[in-house]
Amino acid sequence: MPGQALSVDSAGVRIIRNLVTWLLGTPDRIEGSLNDPRDHGEHGVIFNEKWSYNALPDDPAGARTRIVYWHRYDFTGTVIREGAGAWTRDEQLEQAVRALAARASASPCALELQRHPPLPRRYFVNRENPPVTPSNSYRPVSEFEGQADLGGRVQSEPSSRPR
């Protein structure tokens, strides 16, 4: 039935937003809001929030483009498009998220702790920023003027400052 919440399966495993984000990353575009009272329909799915992903490096179905639909906090469906083809409904994301939820007791924090040994996942965060070199040398941003103390009073504007 279109619009029916699919977020809980017969075993009680729930597809939650954090696990979808952990698996696919942050969406490239979000339309609507979980608090939006207006319902929309697309590809046979009723939703009020839509997450769009483009150029996915590691999708469970191998798709490059995916849309995930939510109705409030409930997952209602997903569609994929490979290349210039038509949109098709997909269940591989649901299966992947449910497998992760079963391993992690529905907690993304538990998933991070289980990465040793690593989970069977090809894509990890691309770390292009170099690490900060630790240093014990303190470099103040500005120079102190006057007597150094602990403060504890309201700073007032000097009367000699031009306005």
C-alpha positions in Angstrom: 0.0 0.0 0.0 1.5 3.4 -1.0 2.6 5.5 2.0 2.5 2.7 4.5 5.4 2.9 6.9 8.0 0.2 6.2 10.3 1.1 9.1 9.6 -2.0 11.2 9.8 -5.5 9.9 8.2 -8.7 11.3 11.2 -9.2 13.6 10.8 -5.8 15.1 14.0 -4.4 13.5 13.5 -0.7 12.7 15.1 1.3 10.0 16.3 4.5 11.6 17.7 7.7 10.2 21.0 7.4 12.0 21.7 4.0 10.4 20.8 5.2 6.9 23.1 8.2 7.4 25.9 5.9 8.8 25.6 3.6 5.7 25.1 6.2 3.0 26.5 9.4 4.5 24.8 12.8 4.8 22.3 13.4 1.9 23.3 15.7 -0.9 19.9 17.4 -0.7 17.0 17.3 1.7 13.5 18.4 0.7 10.7 18.9 3.2 11.0 18.2 6.9 9.8 15.6 9.4 7.7 18.3 11.0 6.1 19.4 7.7 2.4 18.7 7.9 2.0 18.4 4.1 2.3 15.0 2.5 3.8 14.5 -0.9 3.6 11.6 -3.3 6.3 10.3 -5.7 7.0 6.9 -7.2 4.1 5.5 -5.3 5.4 6.6 -1.9 3.8 9.1 0.5 6.3 11.2 2.3 7.0 14.6 3.9 10.8 14.4 3.8 13.0 13.3 0.9 16.8 12.7 1.0 18.6 12.7 -2.3 22.0 11.2 -2.9 24.1 11.7 -6.0 27.3 9.9 -7.0 27.2 7.4 -4.2 30.6 5.6 -3.9 29.3 2.6 -2.0 25.5 1.9 -2.3 24.2 -1.5 -1.3 22.5 -1.9 -4.7 25.5 -0.4 -6.6 23.4 2.6 -7.6 24.9 6.0 -8.2 21.8 8.0 -7.4 19.2 7.2 -4.6 16.3 8.9 -3.0 15.2 7.9 0.5 11.6 8.8 1.7 10.5 9.5 5.2 7.1 10.2 6.8 7.9 11.8 10.1 10.5 9.5 11.6 9.3 6.4 9.6 11.1 5.1 6.6 8.6 4.7 3.8 10.7 3.6 0.8 13.6 4.2 -1.5 14.2 4.4 -5.2 17.4 4.2 -7.3 18.5 5.2 -10.7 21.5 3.8 -12.5 22.8 6.0 -15.3 20.1 7.7 -17.3 17.6 4.9 -16.6 14.2 5.2 -15.0 13.7 5.2 -11.2 13.0 1.8 -9.7 12.0 0.7 -6.2 14.8 -0.9 -4.2 14.9 -3.2 -1.1 18.6 -3.7 -0.8 19.1 -0.6 1.3 16.4 -1.9 3.7 18.2 -5.3 3.9 21.6 -3.6 4.5 20.3 -1.3 7.2 18.5 -4.2 8.9 21.7 -6.3 8.9 23.6 -3.4 10.4 20.8 -2.9 13.0 21.0 -6.5 14.0 24.8 -6.3 14.4 24.7 -3.1 16.3 21.5 -3.4 18.4 20.2 -0.4 16.4 23.0 1.9 17.7 25.4 3.6 15.3 27.8 4.1 18.3 28.0 0.3 18.7 28.7 0.0 14.9 31.7 2.3 15.3 33.0 0.1 18.2 32.6 -3.0 16.0 34.9 -1.8 13.3 37.7 -3.8 14.7 37.7 -6.1 12.8 36.3 -3.8 10.1 32.8 -4.2 8.9 32.4 -5.5 5.3 32.1 -2.0 3.9 34.1 -0.6 1.0 33.7 3.1 1.6 35.0 5.1 4.5 35.3 8.8 5.1 37.7 10.5 2.7 40.3 12.2 5.0 41.8 14.9 2.8 42.7 17.2 5.6 46.1 16.5 7.1 46.2 15.7 10.9 47.1 18.5 13.2 50.6 18.3 14.6 50.5 18.2 18.4 52.4 20.9 20.1 52.9 22.1 23.7 53.8 25.7 22.8 51.1 28.2 23.7 50.7 31.1 21.3 48.2 33.7 22.5 45.9 35.3 19.9 46.3 38.7 21.4 48.5 40.5 23.9 47.3 41.3 27.4 47.2 44.9 28.5 47.2 46.0 32.1 47.4 43.8 35.1 46.4 40.1 34.6 43.7 38.9 36.9 40.8 36.4 37.0 38.2 38.9 35.8 34.7 38.4 37.3 33.4 41.8 36.5 31.4 43.4 33.6 33.6 45.0 31.0 32.5 48.6 30.4 33.2 50.7 27.3 36.0 53.3 28.0 34.6 56.8 27.9 37.7 58.0 25.9 36.7 55.8 22.9 35.4 57.8 19.9 31.8 57.0 19.0 
